[in-house]
């Protein structure tokens, strides 16, 4: 059993169906079940990461929060194994869809479609357990919006197969929507690089791409030739005669 848990846990992590410390695996044997421990790394499971419990009793403290969902699935279905995973494409698509339905192919033949369940309850709630287990009576896999997916199977490999197929289908749907421009595409270049003959500091409003902003303030003394300056000599009226050369003040020495 440990070898099976290790192989499937490693496959789930390497294929991106779970992150380092998320997801859970369980198998059933009569009235008992074995589940991966709370916070265990599915890609690096050891014997200490497996927890046994009775299906009809309370879950042990070492079991994950979703263990109560595994219990409910075993009580109400013929599942021999349950997988809880967080595949990113499936989780993303379940945020905007109420049912994940493959157009054709193997997924359509195996599980038909996957319902998307919505709840405001925490994962360890009996309401969530009842909701998921009831949906899995009719389907092999269900998505719980914002939480991930639960799949049942005749063994761990069978349940893993359901999760992998659904994630592949959702990835294809995401790529199709991107190619068909149903979703807004991210900008590949900066705005100024998409404008012809324009740099990052030019505006398209002026001739030749020159910036056209408000005119600078005019000198209050009536000078219309340019902006007022405070660092030059005082303004001289146009009809005032210039002083003789010798009358200029020598600014070179005091």
C-alpha atoms as an extended CHARMM CRD file, in Angstrom:
* protein
*
       254  EXT
         1         1  UNK       CA              0.0000000000        0.0000000000        0.0000000000  PROA      1               0.0000000000
         2         2  UNK       CA              2.8190000000        2.4170000000        0.8230000000  PROA      2               0.0000000000
         3         3  UNK       CA              4.3600000000        1.9120000000       -2.6160000000  PROA      3               0.0000000000
         4         4  UNK       CA              1.0180000000        2.6910000000       -4.2740000000  PROA      4               0.0000000000
         5         5  UNK       CA              0.5560000000        5.8670000000       -2.2220000000  PROA      5               0.0000000000
         6         6  UNK       CA              4.1070000000        6.9880000000       -2.9920000000  PROA      6               0.0000000000
         7         7  UNK       CA              3.8380000000        6.3410000000       -6.7340000000  PROA      7               0.0000000000
         8         8  UNK       CA              0.4800000000        8.0940000000       -7.1290000000  PROA      8               0.0000000000
         9         9  UNK       CA              1.4370000000       10.9660000000       -4.8400000000  PROA      9               0.0000000000
        10        10  UNK       CA              4.6210000000       11.5830000000       -6.7900000000  PROA      10              0.0000000000
        11        11  UNK       CA              2.7480000000       11.4500000000      -10.1000000000  PROA      11              0.0000000000
        12        12  UNK       CA              0.1890000000       13.9640000000       -8.8540000000  PROA      12              0.0000000000
        13        13  UNK       CA              2.8830000000       16.3930000000       -7.7460000000  PROA      13              0.0000000000
        14        14  UNK       CA              5.0230000000       16.0540000000      -10.8690000000  PROA      14              0.0000000000
        15        15  UNK       CA              2.0370000000       16.5620000000      -13.1800000000  PROA      15              0.0000000000
        16        16  UNK       CA              0.9660000000       19.6970000000      -11.3010000000  PROA      16              0.0000000000
        17        17  UNK       CA             -2.3020000000       18.3270000000       -9.9130000000  PROA      17              0.0000000000
        18        18  UNK       CA             -1.2510000000       19.3720000000       -6.4040000000  PROA      18              0.0000000000
        19        19  UNK       CA              1.2700000000       21.7630000000       -4.9260000000  PROA      19              0.0000000000
        20        20  UNK       CA              3.8620000000       20.7210000000       -2.3480000000  PROA      20              0.0000000000
        21        21  UNK       CA              1.5630000000       20.3110000000        0.6680000000  PROA      21              0.0000000000
        22        22  UNK       CA             -1.9620000000       20.0630000000       -0.7720000000  PROA      22              0.0000000000
        23        23  UNK       CA             -4.2360000000       17.1980000000       -1.7980000000  PROA      23              0.0000000000
        24        24  UNK       CA             -4.9530000000       13.8380000000       -0.2140000000  PROA      24              0.0000000000
        25        25  UNK       CA             -5.2240000000       10.1570000000       -1.1280000000  PROA      25              0.0000000000
        26        26  UNK       CA             -7.2380000000        7.4090000000        0.5360000000  PROA      26              0.0000000000
        27        27  UNK       CA             -8.0980000000        3.7670000000       -0.0070000000  PROA      27              0.0000000000
        28        28  UNK       CA            -10.8170000000        1.6440000000        1.5660000000  PROA      28              0.0000000000
        29        29  UNK       CA            -10.6710000000       -1.8410000000        3.0490000000  PROA      29              0.0000000000
        30        30  UNK       CA            -14.0340000000       -3.0240000000        4.3340000000  PROA      30              0.0000000000
        31        31  UNK       CA            -15.0150000000       -0.6760000000        7.1690000000  PROA      31              0.0000000000
        32        32  UNK       CA            -11.6360000000        0.9820000000        7.4330000000  PROA      32              0.0000000000
        33        33  UNK       CA             -9.7110000000        3.4490000000        5.3050000000  PROA      33              0.0000000000
        34        34  UNK       CA             -6.1660000000        4.7420000000        5.0670000000  PROA      34              0.0000000000
        35        35  UNK       CA             -5.5940000000        8.4010000000        4.1780000000  PROA      35              0.0000000000
        36        36  UNK       CA             -2.5550000000       10.6280000000        3.7450000000  PROA      36              0.0000000000
        37        37  UNK       CA             -1.7630000000       12.6950000000        6.8470000000  PROA      37              0.0000000000
        38        38  UNK       CA             -2.6510000000       16.3770000000        7.2780000000  PROA      38              0.0000000000
        39        39  UNK       CA             -0.0220000000       18.5700000000        5.6300000000  PROA      39              0.0000000000
        40        40  UNK       CA              1.8400000000       15.6220000000        4.0800000000  PROA      40              0.0000000000
        41        41  UNK       CA              3.8330000000       16.1560000000        0.8920000000  PROA      41              0.0000000000
        42        42  UNK       CA              2.2500000000       13.8200000000       -1.6400000000  PROA      42              0.0000000000
        43        43  UNK       CA              5.4390000000       13.8170000000       -3.6720000000  PROA      43              0.0000000000
        44        44  UNK       CA              7.4480000000       12.5220000000       -0.6870000000  PROA      44              0.0000000000
        45        45  UNK       CA              5.1770000000       10.2390000000        1.3040000000  PROA      45              0.0000000000
        46        46  UNK       CA              6.5680000000        7.9510000000        3.9920000000  PROA      46              0.0000000000
        47        47  UNK       CA              4.9760000000        5.3110000000        6.2210000000  PROA      47              0.0000000000
        48        48  UNK       CA              4.4710000000        7.9470000000        8.9310000000  PROA      48              0.0000000000
        49        49  UNK       CA              2.3000000000        9.9460000000        6.5250000000  PROA      49              0.0000000000
        50        50  UNK       CA             -0.4630000000        7.2980000000        6.3580000000  PROA      50              0.0000000000
        51        51  UNK       CA             -3.3300000000        7.3940000000        8.8590000000  PROA      51              0.0000000000
        52        52  UNK       CA             -5.8500000000        4.5610000000        9.3700000000  PROA      52              0.0000000000
        53        53  UNK       CA             -9.3670000000        5.1940000000       10.6630000000  PROA      53              0.0000000000
        54        54  UNK       CA            -12.8090000000        3.6210000000       10.8040000000  PROA      54              0.0000000000
        55        55  UNK       CA            -15.2520000000        4.8780000000        8.1810000000  PROA      55              0.0000000000
        56        56  UNK       CA            -18.0960000000        5.0600000000       10.6930000000  PROA      56              0.0000000000
        57        57  UNK       CA            -16.1410000000        6.8300000000       13.4580000000  PROA      57              0.0000000000
        58        58  UNK       CA            -14.7910000000       10.3270000000       13.9090000000  PROA      58              0.0000000000
        59        59  UNK       CA            -11.6830000000       11.1850000000       11.9340000000  PROA      59              0.0000000000
        60        60  UNK       CA             -8.4030000000       11.2200000000       13.8950000000  PROA      60              0.0000000000
        61        61  UNK       CA             -6.7010000000       14.5620000000       14.5210000000  PROA      61              0.0000000000
        62        62  UNK       CA             -3.8080000000       13.6810000000       12.1990000000  PROA      62              0.0000000000
        63        63  UNK       CA             -6.1800000000       13.2810000000        9.2490000000  PROA      63              0.0000000000
        64        64  UNK       CA             -6.6600000000       16.2380000000        6.8590000000  PROA      64              0.0000000000
        65        65  UNK       CA             -9.7350000000       18.4670000000        6.9550000000  PROA      65              0.0000000000
        66        66  UNK       CA            -11.1380000000       16.7530000000        3.8660000000  PROA      66              0.0000000000
        67        67  UNK       CA            -11.0830000000       13.3210000000        5.5330000000  PROA      67              0.0000000000
        68        68  UNK       CA            -14.7330000000       13.7820000000        6.4530000000  PROA      68              0.0000000000
        69        69  UNK       CA            -15.4970000000       14.0770000000        2.7220000000  PROA      69              0.0000000000
        70        70  UNK       CA            -13.6330000000       10.8210000000        2.0390000000  PROA      70              0.0000000000
        71        71  UNK       CA            -15.7120000000        9.1460000000        4.7750000000  PROA      71              0.0000000000
        72        72  UNK       CA            -18.9880000000       10.3480000000        3.2810000000  PROA      72              0.0000000000
        73        73  UNK       CA            -17.9660000000        9.1610000000       -0.1950000000  PROA      73              0.0000000000
        74        74  UNK       CA            -17.2020000000        5.6710000000        1.1190000000  PROA      74              0.0000000000
        75        75  UNK       CA            -20.4930000000        5.5470000000        2.9820000000  PROA      75              0.0000000000
        76        76  UNK       CA            -22.6740000000        6.5130000000        0.0110000000  PROA      76              0.0000000000
        77        77  UNK       CA            -20.8340000000        5.1020000000       -3.0470000000  PROA      77              0.0000000000
        78        78  UNK       CA            -19.0030000000        1.9670000000       -4.0780000000  PROA      78              0.0000000000
        79        79  UNK       CA            -15.6670000000        3.8320000000       -4.2220000000  PROA      79              0.0000000000
        80        80  UNK       CA            -12.5740000000        1.8750000000       -3.1940000000  PROA      80              0.0000000000
        81        81  UNK       CA            -10.2780000000        4.9090000000       -3.4610000000  PROA      81              0.0000000000
        82        82  UNK       CA            -10.6740000000        8.6980000000       -3.3580000000  PROA      82              0.0000000000
        83        83  UNK       CA             -8.3830000000       11.4360000000       -4.6090000000  PROA      83              0.0000000000
        84        84  UNK       CA             -8.6040000000       15.0820000000       -3.6120000000  PROA      84              0.0000000000
        85        85  UNK       CA             -6.5240000000       17.3820000000       -5.8230000000  PROA      85              0.0000000000
        86        86  UNK       CA             -6.1690000000       21.0520000000       -6.7730000000  PROA      86              0.0000000000
        87        87  UNK       CA             -5.4700000000       21.0640000000      -10.5440000000  PROA      87              0.0000000000
        88        88  UNK       CA             -5.0260000000       24.7240000000      -11.6120000000  PROA      88              0.0000000000
        89        89  UNK       CA             -6.7860000000       24.6880000000      -15.0070000000  PROA      89              0.0000000000
        90        90  UNK       CA             -9.7740000000       22.8170000000      -13.5970000000  PROA      90              0.0000000000
        91        91  UNK       CA            -10.0290000000       25.1650000000      -10.6260000000  PROA      91              0.0000000000
        92        92  UNK       CA             -9.8100000000       28.2220000000      -12.8730000000  PROA      92              0.0000000000
        93        93  UNK       CA            -12.4880000000       27.0170000000      -15.2840000000  PROA      93              0.0000000000
        94        94  UNK       CA            -14.7930000000       25.9810000000      -12.4280000000  PROA      94              0.0000000000
        95        95  UNK       CA            -14.8390000000       29.6230000000      -11.2860000000  PROA      95              0.0000000000
        96        96  UNK       CA            -16.7730000000       30.6200000000      -14.4080000000  PROA      96              0.0000000000
        97        97  UNK       CA            -18.5670000000       27.4050000000      -15.4080000000  PROA      97              0.0000000000
        98        98  UNK       CA            -21.3240000000       25.4520000000      -13.6600000000  PROA      98              0.0000000000
        99        99  UNK       CA            -20.4650000000       22.1760000000      -15.3920000000  PROA      99              0.0000000000
       100       100  UNK       CA            -17.2510000000       20.9730000000      -17.0290000000  PROA      100             0.0000000000
       101       101  UNK       CA            -18.2260000000       19.0640000000      -20.1620000000  PROA      101             0.0000000000
       102       102  UNK       CA            -15.6720000000       17.7120000000      -22.6510000000  PROA      102             0.0000000000
       103       103  UNK       CA            -16.6510000000       18.0710000000      -26.3010000000  PROA      103             0.0000000000
       104       104  UNK       CA            -15.4800000000       14.5630000000      -27.1710000000  PROA      104             0.0000000000
       105       105  UNK       CA            -12.6460000000       12.1510000000      -26.6300000000  PROA      105             0.0000000000
       106       106  UNK       CA            -11.7820000000        9.8350000000      -23.7570000000  PROA      106             0.0000000000
       107       107  UNK       CA            -13.0780000000       12.1480000000      -21.0110000000  PROA      107             0.0000000000
       108       108  UNK       CA            -16.5290000000       12.2470000000      -22.5910000000  PROA      108             0.0000000000
       109       109  UNK       CA            -16.6350000000        8.4600000000      -22.6690000000  PROA      109             0.0000000000
       110       110  UNK       CA            -15.2700000000        7.9430000000      -19.1380000000  PROA      110             0.0000000000
       111       111  UNK       CA            -17.1340000000       10.4310000000      -16.9660000000  PROA      111             0.0000000000
       112       112  UNK       CA            -19.3560000000       12.4240000000      -19.3240000000  PROA      112             0.0000000000
       113       113  UNK       CA            -19.2280000000       15.7210000000      -17.4520000000  PROA      113             0.0000000000
       114       114  UNK       CA            -18.1530000000       17.0280000000      -14.0750000000  PROA      114             0.0000000000
       115       115  UNK       CA            -20.5860000000       19.1240000000      -12.0350000000  PROA      115             0.0000000000
       116       116  UNK       CA            -19.2810000000       22.2390000000      -10.2960000000  PROA      116             0.0000000000
       117       117  UNK       CA            -20.4730000000       22.4630000000       -6.7000000000  PROA      117             0.0000000000
       118       118  UNK       CA            -20.6920000000       25.7640000000       -4.8320000000  PROA      118             0.0000000000
       119       119  UNK       CA            -20.6230000000       26.1780000000       -1.0680000000  PROA      119             0.0000000000
       120       120  UNK       CA            -19.6810000000       28.7830000000        1.5190000000  PROA      120             0.0000000000
       121       121  UNK       CA            -18.8980000000       26.1470000000        4.1490000000  PROA      121             0.0000000000
       122       122  UNK       CA            -15.3460000000       25.1660000000        5.1560000000  PROA      122             0.0000000000
       123       123  UNK       CA            -13.8540000000       21.9530000000        3.8460000000  PROA      123             0.0000000000
       124       124  UNK       CA            -14.3180000000       20.0700000000        7.1280000000  PROA      124             0.0000000000
       125       125  UNK       CA            -18.0470000000       20.7920000000        7.2820000000  PROA      125             0.0000000000
       126       126  UNK       CA            -20.5490000000       17.8830000000        7.2230000000  PROA      126             0.0000000000
       127       127  UNK       CA            -22.5540000000       19.9130000000        4.7110000000  PROA      127             0.0000000000
       128       128  UNK       CA            -19.6530000000       19.8600000000        2.2520000000  PROA      128             0.0000000000
       129       129  UNK       CA            -19.1790000000       16.1320000000        2.8100000000  PROA      129             0.0000000000
       130       130  UNK       CA            -22.8520000000       15.4730000000        2.0910000000  PROA      130             0.0000000000
       131       131  UNK       CA            -22.8270000000       17.7370000000       -0.9870000000  PROA      131             0.0000000000
       132       132  UNK       CA            -19.7730000000       16.0660000000       -2.5710000000  PROA      132             0.0000000000
       133       133  UNK       CA            -20.7520000000       12.4860000000       -1.7510000000  PROA      133             0.0000000000
       134       134  UNK       CA            -24.2460000000       12.9550000000       -3.1650000000  PROA      134             0.0000000000
       135       135  UNK       CA            -22.8480000000       14.3610000000       -6.4390000000  PROA      135             0.0000000000
       136       136  UNK       CA            -20.3800000000       11.4720000000       -6.7260000000  PROA      136             0.0000000000
       137       137  UNK       CA            -23.2160000000        8.9840000000       -6.7980000000  PROA      137             0.0000000000
       138       138  UNK       CA            -23.8750000000       10.0480000000      -10.3940000000  PROA      138             0.0000000000
       139       139  UNK       CA            -20.4400000000       11.2180000000      -11.4960000000  PROA      139             0.0000000000
       140       140  UNK       CA            -16.9100000000        9.8980000000      -11.1880000000  PROA      140             0.0000000000
       141       141  UNK       CA            -15.4600000000       13.3050000000      -10.4360000000  PROA      141             0.0000000000
       142       142  UNK       CA            -16.7820000000       16.6450000000       -9.1530000000  PROA      142             0.0000000000
       143       143  UNK       CA            -15.2870000000       20.1070000000       -8.8000000000  PROA      143             0.0000000000
       144       144  UNK       CA            -15.8240000000       22.1400000000       -5.6400000000  PROA      144             0.0000000000
       145       145  UNK       CA            -15.5250000000       25.8060000000       -6.5930000000  PROA      145             0.0000000000
       146       146  UNK       CA            -12.5240000000       27.3920000000       -4.9260000000  PROA      146             0.0000000000
       147       147  UNK       CA            -11.3860000000       24.1330000000       -3.2890000000  PROA      147             0.0000000000
       148       148  UNK       CA            -10.4210000000       21.6240000000       -5.9810000000  PROA      148             0.0000000000
       149       149  UNK       CA            -11.7860000000       18.2800000000       -7.1840000000  PROA      149             0.0000000000
       150       150  UNK       CA            -12.7710000000       14.9400000000       -5.6700000000  PROA      150             0.0000000000
       151       151  UNK       CA            -12.6520000000       11.7390000000       -7.7270000000  PROA      151             0.0000000000
       152       152  UNK       CA            -13.6200000000        8.1900000000       -6.8480000000  PROA      152             0.0000000000
       153       153  UNK       CA            -12.3570000000        4.9950000000       -8.4060000000  PROA      153             0.0000000000
       154       154  UNK       CA            -11.8980000000        1.2740000000       -8.0560000000  PROA      154             0.0000000000
       155       155  UNK       CA             -8.3360000000        2.0150000000       -6.8900000000  PROA      155             0.0000000000
       156       156  UNK       CA             -6.0310000000        5.0290000000       -6.5730000000  PROA      156             0.0000000000
       157       157  UNK       CA             -4.8510000000        4.7810000000      -10.1610000000  PROA      157             0.0000000000
       158       158  UNK       CA             -8.4380000000        4.8320000000      -11.4170000000  PROA      158             0.0000000000
       159       159  UNK       CA             -9.2980000000        7.9380000000       -9.3630000000  PROA      159             0.0000000000
       160       160  UNK       CA             -6.0470000000        9.6170000000      -10.4410000000  PROA      160             0.0000000000
       161       161  UNK       CA             -7.0160000000        8.9070000000      -14.0520000000  PROA      161             0.0000000000
       162       162  UNK       CA            -10.2460000000       10.9040000000      -13.5960000000  PROA      162             0.0000000000
       163       163  UNK       CA             -8.4010000000       13.9390000000      -12.2090000000  PROA      163             0.0000000000
       164       164  UNK       CA             -5.7780000000       13.8470000000      -14.9420000000  PROA      164             0.0000000000
       165       165  UNK       CA             -8.3660000000       13.5790000000      -17.7360000000  PROA      165             0.0000000000
       166       166  UNK       CA            -10.3970000000       16.4950000000      -16.4030000000  PROA      166             0.0000000000
       167       167  UNK       CA             -7.3290000000       18.7010000000      -16.0530000000  PROA      167             0.0000000000
       168       168  UNK       CA             -6.2620000000       17.9130000000      -19.6170000000  PROA      168             0.0000000000
       169       169  UNK       CA             -9.7400000000       18.8150000000      -20.8850000000  PROA      169             0.0000000000
       170       170  UNK       CA             -9.7370000000       22.1340000000      -18.9890000000  PROA      170             0.0000000000
       171       171  UNK       CA             -6.2720000000       22.9790000000      -20.3100000000  PROA      171             0.0000000000
       172       172  UNK       CA             -7.4780000000       22.4320000000      -23.8700000000  PROA      172             0.0000000000
       173       173  UNK       CA            -10.5060000000       24.6480000000      -23.2230000000  PROA      173             0.0000000000
       174       174  UNK       CA             -8.2710000000       27.3940000000      -21.8170000000  PROA      174             0.0000000000
       175       175  UNK       CA             -5.9420000000       27.2930000000      -24.8250000000  PROA      175             0.0000000000
       176       176  UNK       CA             -8.8870000000       27.3400000000      -27.2270000000  PROA      176             0.0000000000
       177       177  UNK       CA            -10.3680000000       30.4090000000      -25.5560000000  PROA      177             0.0000000000
       178       178  UNK       CA             -7.0300000000       32.1550000000      -25.7380000000  PROA      178             0.0000000000
       179       179  UNK       CA             -6.5850000000       31.4060000000      -29.4460000000  PROA      179             0.0000000000
       180       180  UNK       CA            -10.1640000000       32.3700000000      -30.2960000000  PROA      180             0.0000000000
       181       181  UNK       CA             -9.7600000000       35.6500000000      -28.3830000000  PROA      181             0.0000000000
       182       182  UNK       CA            -12.6940000000       35.0050000000      -26.1060000000  PROA      182             0.0000000000
       183       183  UNK       CA            -10.5270000000       36.3190000000      -23.3050000000  PROA      183             0.0000000000
       184       184  UNK       CA             -8.6250000000       39.5700000000      -23.2550000000  PROA      184             0.0000000000
       185       185  UNK       CA             -5.0320000000       39.0320000000      -24.2690000000  PROA      185             0.0000000000
       186       186  UNK       CA             -2.1250000000       40.4530000000      -22.2710000000  PROA      186             0.0000000000
       187       187  UNK       CA             -0.1830000000       43.2400000000      -23.9930000000  PROA      187             0.0000000000
       188       188  UNK       CA              2.9840000000       41.9100000000      -25.5250000000  PROA      188             0.0000000000
       189       189  UNK       CA              4.6620000000       45.3150000000      -25.8370000000  PROA      189             0.0000000000
       190       190  UNK       CA              4.4300000000       48.6790000000      -24.2040000000  PROA      190             0.0000000000
       191       191  UNK       CA              1.9110000000       51.1490000000      -25.5520000000  PROA      191             0.0000000000
       192       192  UNK       CA              4.4720000000       53.4440000000      -27.1530000000  PROA      192             0.0000000000
       193       193  UNK       CA              6.0800000000       50.5050000000      -28.9620000000  PROA      193             0.0000000000
       194       194  UNK       CA              2.7620000000       49.7860000000      -30.7000000000  PROA      194             0.0000000000
       195       195  UNK       CA              2.5300000000       53.3380000000      -32.1080000000  PROA      195             0.0000000000
       196       196  UNK       CA              4.3430000000       54.0750000000      -35.4080000000  PROA      196             0.0000000000
       197       197  UNK       CA              7.2440000000       56.5580000000      -35.2400000000  PROA      197             0.0000000000
       198       198  UNK       CA              6.6030000000       57.3750000000      -31.6250000000  PROA      198             0.0000000000
       199       199  UNK       CA              8.8360000000       57.1640000000      -28.6020000000  PROA      199             0.0000000000
       200       200  UNK       CA              7.8050000000       56.6870000000      -25.0210000000  PROA      200             0.0000000000
       201       201  UNK       CA              7.7060000000       60.4450000000      -24.3940000000  PROA      201             0.0000000000
       202       202  UNK       CA              5.7450000000       61.5940000000      -27.4630000000  PROA      202             0.0000000000
       203       203  UNK       CA              2.0630000000       62.1910000000      -27.9020000000  PROA      203             0.0000000000
       204       204  UNK       CA              0.0820000000       61.2150000000      -31.0090000000  PROA      204             0.0000000000
       205       205  UNK       CA             -1.8130000000       64.5080000000      -31.0120000000  PROA      205             0.0000000000
       206       206  UNK       CA              0.7980000000       66.8730000000      -32.3990000000  PROA      206             0.0000000000
       207       207  UNK       CA              2.3050000000       67.0130000000      -35.9300000000  PROA      207             0.0000000000
       208       208  UNK       CA              5.0690000000       64.5140000000      -36.3710000000  PROA      208             0.0000000000
       209       209  UNK       CA              4.3250000000       62.9890000000      -33.0030000000  PROA      209             0.0000000000
       210       210  UNK       CA              5.5200000000       66.0840000000      -31.0690000000  PROA      210             0.0000000000
       211       211  UNK       CA              4.1050000000       66.7400000000      -27.6480000000  PROA      211             0.0000000000
       212       212  UNK       CA              1.2720000000       69.2580000000      -27.6460000000  PROA      212             0.0000000000
       213       213  UNK       CA              0.6400000000       70.5270000000      -24.1610000000  PROA      213             0.0000000000
       214       214  UNK       CA             -0.7230000000       73.8030000000      -22.7670000000  PROA      214             0.0000000000
       215       215  UNK       CA              1.0750000000       76.9860000000      -23.7850000000  PROA      215             0.0000000000
       216       216  UNK       CA              3.5200000000       78.3060000000      -21.1840000000  PROA      216             0.0000000000
       217       217  UNK       CA              2.3310000000       81.2940000000      -19.1380000000  PROA      217             0.0000000000
       218       218  UNK       CA              2.9490000000       84.6920000000      -20.7390000000  PROA      218             0.0000000000
       219       219  UNK       CA              4.9650000000       87.4700000000      -19.1330000000  PROA      219             0.0000000000
       220       220  UNK       CA              2.6150000000       89.8110000000      -17.3620000000  PROA      220             0.0000000000
       221       221  UNK       CA              4.4490000000       92.8370000000      -18.7350000000  PROA      221             0.0000000000
       222       222  UNK       CA              3.1410000000       92.1360000000      -22.2240000000  PROA      222             0.0000000000
       223       223  UNK       CA              6.0240000000       90.1670000000      -23.6790000000  PROA      223             0.0000000000
       224       224  UNK       CA              4.4960000000       87.6950000000      -26.1220000000  PROA      224             0.0000000000
       225       225  UNK       CA              7.7810000000       86.3550000000      -27.3760000000  PROA      225             0.0000000000
       226       226  UNK       CA              8.1720000000       83.6650000000      -24.7720000000  PROA      226             0.0000000000
       227       227  UNK       CA              7.7420000000       82.7220000000      -21.1700000000  PROA      227             0.0000000000
       228       228  UNK       CA              8.6790000000       84.9740000000      -18.2900000000  PROA      228             0.0000000000
       229       229  UNK       CA             12.2220000000       84.5240000000      -16.9510000000  PROA      229             0.0000000000
       230       230  UNK       CA             13.4880000000       85.6150000000      -13.5810000000  PROA      230             0.0000000000
       231       231  UNK       CA             17.1790000000       84.9470000000      -14.2010000000  PROA      231             0.0000000000
       232       232  UNK       CA             17.9260000000       87.6220000000      -16.8640000000  PROA      232             0.0000000000
       233       233  UNK       CA             18.0760000000       91.4260000000      -17.0690000000  PROA      233             0.0000000000
       234       234  UNK       CA             14.8800000000       93.4470000000      -16.6350000000  PROA      234             0.0000000000
       235       235  UNK       CA             12.6640000000       93.8770000000      -19.6380000000  PROA      235             0.0000000000
       236       236  UNK       CA             13.3430000000       97.0070000000      -21.7660000000  PROA      236             0.0000000000
       237       237  UNK       CA             10.5310000000       98.6830000000      -23.6990000000  PROA      237             0.0000000000
       238       238  UNK       CA             11.0830000000       98.5520000000      -27.4870000000  PROA      238             0.0000000000
       239       239  UNK       CA             11.3610000000      102.4030000000      -27.8770000000  PROA      239             0.0000000000
       240       240  UNK       CA             13.9250000000      102.8870000000      -25.1200000000  PROA      240             0.0000000000
       241       241  UNK       CA             17.3840000000      103.8120000000      -26.4020000000  PROA      241             0.0000000000
       242       242  UNK       CA             20.3370000000      101.7050000000      -25.4030000000  PROA      242             0.0000000000
       243       243  UNK       CA             22.9610000000      103.3420000000      -23.1100000000  PROA      243             0.0000000000
       244       244  UNK       CA             26.3670000000      104.0920000000      -24.5600000000  PROA      244             0.0000000000
       245       245  UNK       CA             28.9570000000      101.3810000000      -24.4110000000  PROA      245             0.0000000000
       246       246  UNK       CA             30.9120000000      103.1930000000      -21.7520000000  PROA      246             0.0000000000
       247       247  UNK       CA             27.8160000000      103.5120000000      -19.6020000000  PROA      247             0.0000000000
       248       248  UNK       CA             27.3810000000       99.8130000000      -19.1260000000  PROA      248             0.0000000000
       249       249  UNK       CA             28.1520000000       98.4170000000      -15.7580000000  PROA      249             0.0000000000
       250       250  UNK       CA             31.2080000000       96.2420000000      -15.6280000000  PROA      250             0.0000000000
       251       251  UNK       CA             30.0040000000       92.9400000000      -14.2150000000  PROA      251             0.0000000000
       252       252  UNK       CA             33.4290000000       91.2960000000      -14.3600000000  PROA      252             0.0000000000
       253       253  UNK       CA             34.7790000000       92.9910000000      -11.1520000000  PROA      253             0.0000000000
       254       254  UNK       CA             33.2280000000       94.6350000000       -8.1580000000  PROA      254             0.0000000000
